């Protein structure tokens, strides 16, 4: 805990975060603004700056952040899937081409070898 406090500058007994449960019908944005104003008045600033060392985030904003993160993850997944489909398609195409080449060669070479062993006249009679 001492290392964490040294790195973050937090004092013993301070909270890393706080959650507020609102009653039905209360505007969460107004409550968030009130909490932020109260914290600005009572909390110390970061040394050497006027910036606050806290942030207040309402659930709507948290939801939007979560949606953005999920959108990025979905985009990455679609990218990987697209690459996999392209690579798979190329692989299947290459296998098909190689198979067609082999079938073509075999279907051309085997009859040619059989005919090459015959006399020309006999070959013409057989394969008319």
C-alpha positions as CSV (number, residue, x, y, z in Angstrom):
1,X,0.0,0.0,0.0
2,X,2.9,2.4,0.7
3,X,4.2,2.0,-2.8
4,X,0.8,2.7,-4.2
5,X,0.5,5.8,-2.1
6,X,4.0,7.0,-3.1
7,X,3.1,6.6,-6.8
8,X,-0.4,8.1,-6.7
9,X,0.1,10.6,-4.0
10,X,-3.0,9.4,-2.2
11,X,-3.1,9.8,1.5
12,X,-4.1,7.0,3.9
13,X,-7.9,6.8,4.3
14,X,-8.8,8.5,0.9
15,X,-11.1,6.8,-1.5
16,X,-10.1,5.9,-5.0
17,X,-13.7,6.2,-6.1
18,X,-17.2,6.8,-4.7
19,X,-20.5,5.7,-6.0
20,X,-23.8,7.5,-5.3
21,X,-27.2,5.9,-5.5
22,X,-30.0,8.3,-6.5
23,X,-33.6,8.2,-5.6
24,X,-36.1,7.9,-8.5
25,X,-36.8,11.1,-10.4
26,X,-33.5,12.8,-9.4
27,X,-31.5,14.3,-12.3
28,X,-28.2,12.5,-12.2
29,X,-26.4,15.2,-14.2
30,X,-27.4,17.9,-11.7
31,X,-26.2,15.7,-8.8
32,X,-22.9,15.1,-10.6
33,X,-22.4,18.8,-11.2
34,X,-23.2,19.5,-7.5
35,X,-20.7,16.9,-6.3
36,X,-18.1,18.2,-8.7
37,X,-18.6,21.8,-7.4
38,X,-18.4,20.6,-3.8
39,X,-15.2,18.7,-4.5
40,X,-13.6,21.6,-6.3
41,X,-14.2,23.8,-3.2
42,X,-13.0,21.3,-0.7
43,X,-10.2,19.2,-2.4
44,X,-6.7,20.3,-2.8
45,X,-5.3,20.9,-6.2
46,X,-2.4,19.0,-7.7
47,X,0.8,20.7,-6.7
48,X,1.8,23.4,-9.2
49,X,-1.5,23.4,-11.2
50,X,-5.0,24.5,-10.9
51,X,-6.3,21.2,-12.2
52,X,-8.5,19.0,-10.0
53,X,-7.2,15.6,-9.1
54,X,-10.6,14.0,-9.5
55,X,-13.4,13.5,-12.0
56,X,-17.1,13.0,-11.7
57,X,-18.7,10.7,-14.2
58,X,-22.4,10.1,-14.5
59,X,-23.8,6.7,-15.5
60,X,-24.8,8.0,-18.9
61,X,-21.3,9.0,-19.6
62,X,-20.0,5.6,-18.3
63,X,-22.4,3.9,-20.6
64,X,-21.2,5.9,-23.5
65,X,-17.6,5.1,-22.7
66,X,-18.5,1.4,-22.5
67,X,-20.2,1.5,-25.8
68,X,-17.2,3.2,-27.4
69,X,-14.9,0.6,-26.0
70,X,-17.1,-2.2,-27.3
71,X,-17.3,-0.5,-30.7
72,X,-13.5,-0.5,-30.9
73,X,-13.4,-4.2,-29.8
74,X,-16.1,-5.1,-32.4
75,X,-14.1,-3.2,-35.1
76,X,-11.0,-5.1,-34.3
77,X,-12.8,-8.5,-34.3
78,X,-14.4,-7.7,-37.7
79,X,-10.9,-6.8,-39.0
80,X,-9.5,-10.1,-37.9
81,X,-12.5,-12.0,-39.3
82,X,-12.1,-10.2,-42.6
83,X,-8.5,-11.0,-42.8
84,X,-9.2,-14.7,-41.9
85,X,-11.9,-14.9,-44.6
86,X,-9.6,-13.4,-47.2
87,X,-6.7,-15.7,-46.2
88,X,-9.1,-18.7,-46.1
89,X,-10.5,-17.8,-49.5
90,X,-7.1,-17.5,-51.0
91,X,-6.1,-20.8,-49.5
92,X,-9.2,-22.5,-50.8
93,X,-8.7,-21.0,-54.3
94,X,-5.1,-22.1,-54.4
95,X,-6.1,-25.7,-53.3
96,X,-8.7,-25.7,-56.1
97,X,-6.2,-24.4,-58.6
98,X,-3.6,-27.0,-57.6
99,X,-6.3,-29.8,-57.7
100,X,-7.5,-28.7,-61.2
101,X,-3.9,-28.6,-62.4
102,X,-3.2,-32.1,-61.1
103,X,-6.4,-33.5,-62.6
104,X,-5.6,-31.8,-66.0
105,X,-2.1,-33.1,-66.0
106,X,-3.1,-36.7,-65.1
107,X,-6.0,-36.7,-67.6
108,X,-3.6,-35.5,-70.3
109,X,-0.5,-37.5,-69.5
110,X,-2.0,-40.9,-68.8
111,X,-3.8,-41.3,-72.2
112,X,-0.7,-39.8,-74.0
113,X,1.6,-42.3,-72.4
114,X,-0.7,-45.2,-73.3
115,X,-0.9,-44.0,-76.9
116,X,2.8,-43.4,-77.1
117,X,3.5,-47.1,-76.5
118,X,1.4,-48.1,-79.5
119,X,2.3,-47.9,-83.2
120,X,0.9,-44.8,-84.8
121,X,-1.5,-46.7,-87.0
122,X,-2.8,-48.7,-84.1
123,X,-3.2,-45.6,-81.9
124,X,-5.2,-43.9,-84.6
125,X,-7.5,-46.9,-84.9
126,X,-8.1,-47.2,-81.2
127,X,-8.8,-43.5,-80.5
128,X,-11.0,-42.6,-83.5
